[in-house]
Amino acid sequence: MIILGLDPGLGTTGWGVIAAEGNRLRHVANGQIRTDPSMPLPRRLANLYAALIDVIRTERPDSAAAEEVLGNTNAQSTLKLGQARGVVLLAAAGAGLDIGEYHPSTVKKAVVGTGGAEKRQIQAMIGVLLPGAKVTGPDAADALAVAICHAHHRASAAGMMRRVQAGS
């Protein structure tokens, strides 16, 4: 199973691709998509969409996962982040991918073991869980964490399904 993790952002969207076989994980690729803040919002969103489609075509994931948006005190920033997240979901859904969506605390708990983990703890665990991965930046690290969270949730669900079927 090839999983595309996505950390949406208008300025920078992180992406990370892992291969998951049961509980074994392997790094495939990661990167960051940046948009030019001097461009009009519709053009930035279109550029983000085009770059994501390129990633999906190149990496050919089986499924995707995106981090949910947390609101902040600046409503305008929250709205722009929500628009970028919509583009991220549209690109993945338009490519026919099933998409998991995870709250940031769920991602942190899946990767570090606590929902209140700090970014540096997440980045350190990415190095442990995906040895040898050269991570292109903090947004790419967050995207890899989302992919790892999705892999763990899929593996747990598959294990539960096997137990239910065995009991039938």
C-alpha positions as CSV (number, residue, x, y, z in Angstrom):
1,M,0.0,0.0,0.0
2,I,1.4,3.3,-1.1
3,I,0.1,6.2,1.1
4,L,0.3,9.9,0.3
5,G,0.3,12.1,3.5
6,L,-0.7,15.7,3.1
7,D,-0.1,18.7,5.4
8,P,-2.2,21.5,3.8
9,G,-1.1,25.1,3.7
10,L,-1.5,28.0,1.4
11,G,2.1,29.1,1.7
12,T,3.5,25.7,2.0
13,T,1.8,22.3,1.6
14,G,3.9,19.3,2.7
15,W,3.6,15.9,1.1
16,G,5.1,12.6,2.0
17,V,4.8,9.1,0.5
18,I,5.4,5.9,2.3
19,A,5.0,2.2,1.5
20,A,3.2,0.2,4.2
21,E,3.2,-3.6,4.5
22,G,1.4,-4.5,7.6
23,N,3.3,-2.7,10.4
24,R,6.4,-2.3,8.2
25,L,6.9,1.2,6.8
26,R,9.3,2.5,4.2
27,H,10.0,6.0,3.0
28,V,9.3,6.6,-0.7
29,A,9.4,10.4,-1.2
30,N,8.6,13.7,0.3
31,G,8.5,17.4,-0.5
32,Q,7.0,20.8,0.0
33,I,4.9,22.8,-2.5
34,R,5.2,26.5,-2.1
35,T,2.9,29.2,-3.5
36,D,4.0,32.7,-4.3
37,P,2.3,35.1,-1.8
38,S,2.5,38.0,-4.3
39,M,0.1,36.1,-6.6
40,P,-3.7,36.4,-6.4
41,L,-5.3,33.7,-4.3
42,P,-7.1,31.9,-7.2
43,R,-3.7,31.5,-9.0
44,R,-2.0,30.2,-5.8
45,L,-4.7,27.6,-5.4
46,A,-4.5,26.6,-9.1
47,N,-0.7,26.2,-8.7
48,L,-1.1,24.1,-5.6
49,Y,-3.6,21.9,-7.4
50,A,-1.4,21.4,-10.4
51,A,1.6,20.6,-8.3
52,L,-0.4,18.0,-6.2
53,I,-1.6,16.4,-9.4
54,D,2.0,16.1,-10.5
55,V,2.9,14.4,-7.2
56,I,0.0,12.0,-7.5
57,R,0.9,11.1,-11.1
58,T,4.5,10.6,-10.2
59,E,4.1,8.7,-7.0
60,R,0.9,6.8,-7.8
61,P,-0.4,6.3,-4.3
62,D,-3.2,3.9,-3.4
63,S,-4.7,6.1,-0.8
64,A,-4.2,9.5,0.8
65,A,-4.5,11.2,4.2
66,A,-4.8,14.8,5.2
67,E,-4.4,16.7,8.4
68,E,-7.6,18.5,9.6
69,V,-7.4,22.3,9.9
70,L,-7.3,23.9,13.3
71,G,-8.8,27.4,13.5
72,N,-6.8,30.2,14.9
73,T,-7.4,33.7,16.1
74,N,-7.0,35.2,12.6
75,A,-10.2,34.3,10.6
76,Q,-8.7,35.4,7.3
77,S,-5.7,33.0,7.8
78,T,-8.1,30.2,8.8
79,L,-10.2,30.8,5.7
80,K,-7.2,30.7,3.4
81,L,-5.9,27.5,5.1
82,G,-9.4,25.9,4.6
83,Q,-9.3,26.8,0.9
84,A,-5.9,25.2,0.5
85,R,-7.1,22.1,2.3
86,G,-10.1,22.0,0.0
87,V,-7.7,22.0,-3.0
88,V,-5.7,19.2,-1.4
89,L,-8.8,17.1,-0.9
90,L,-10.0,17.8,-4.4
91,A,-6.8,16.8,-6.0
92,A,-6.7,13.5,-4.1
93,A,-10.4,12.7,-4.5
94,G,-10.3,13.7,-8.2
95,A,-7.5,11.1,-8.6
96,G,-9.8,8.5,-7.2
97,L,-8.0,8.1,-3.9
98,D,-9.7,7.1,-0.6
99,I,-8.8,9.9,1.8
100,G,-8.4,9.6,5.6
101,E,-8.6,12.8,7.6
102,Y,-6.9,13.1,11.0
103,H,-6.9,15.7,13.8
104,P,-3.4,16.9,14.5
105,S,-3.5,15.4,18.0
106,T,-4.4,12.0,16.5
107,V,-1.4,12.3,14.2
108,K,0.9,13.2,17.0
109,K,-0.3,10.3,19.2
110,A,0.1,7.8,16.3
111,V,3.7,8.9,15.7
112,V,5.0,10.0,19.1
113,G,2.6,8.4,21.5
114,T,1.2,11.6,22.9
115,G,-1.3,14.0,21.4
116,G,0.6,17.0,22.7
117,A,3.9,16.3,21.0
118,E,6.0,19.1,19.7
119,K,7.2,19.4,16.1
120,R,10.8,18.5,17.0
121,Q,9.5,15.3,18.6
122,I,7.6,14.4,15.5
123,Q,10.6,15.1,13.3
124,A,12.8,12.9,15.5
125,M,10.3,10.0,15.4
126,I,10.1,10.3,11.6
127,G,13.9,9.5,11.6
128,V,13.3,6.5,13.8
129,L,10.2,5.1,11.9
130,L,11.6,5.9,8.4
131,P,15.4,5.4,8.7
132,G,17.4,7.1,6.0
133,A,14.6,9.4,4.9
134,K,15.9,12.9,3.9
135,V,13.1,15.1,4.9
136,T,12.8,18.4,2.9
137,G,11.4,20.5,5.7
138,P,8.9,20.7,8.6
139,D,5.8,20.6,6.4
140,A,7.1,17.5,4.6
141,A,7.8,15.9,8.1
142,D,4.3,16.6,9.1
143,A,2.9,15.1,5.9
144,L,5.0,11.9,6.5
145,A,3.5,11.8,10.0
146,V,0.0,12.0,8.6
147,A,0.9,9.1,6.2
148,I,2.2,7.1,9.1
149,C,-0.9,7.8,11.2
150,H,-3.0,6.6,8.2
151,A,-1.0,3.4,7.8
152,H,-1.4,2.6,11.5
153,H,-5.2,3.2,11.4
154,R,-5.5,1.1,8.2
155,A,-3.5,-1.7,9.8
156,S,-5.6,-1.6,13.0
157,A,-8.8,-1.7,11.0
158,A,-7.6,-4.6,8.9
159,G,-6.6,-6.5,12.0
160,M,-10.0,-5.9,13.6
161,M,-11.8,-7.0,10.4
162,R,-9.8,-10.3,10.4
163,R,-10.7,-10.9,14.0
164,V,-14.4,-10.2,13.3
165,Q,-14.4,-12.5,10.3
166,A,-12.6,-15.3,12.2
167,G,-15.3,-15.1,14.9
168,S,-18.1,-15.4,12.4
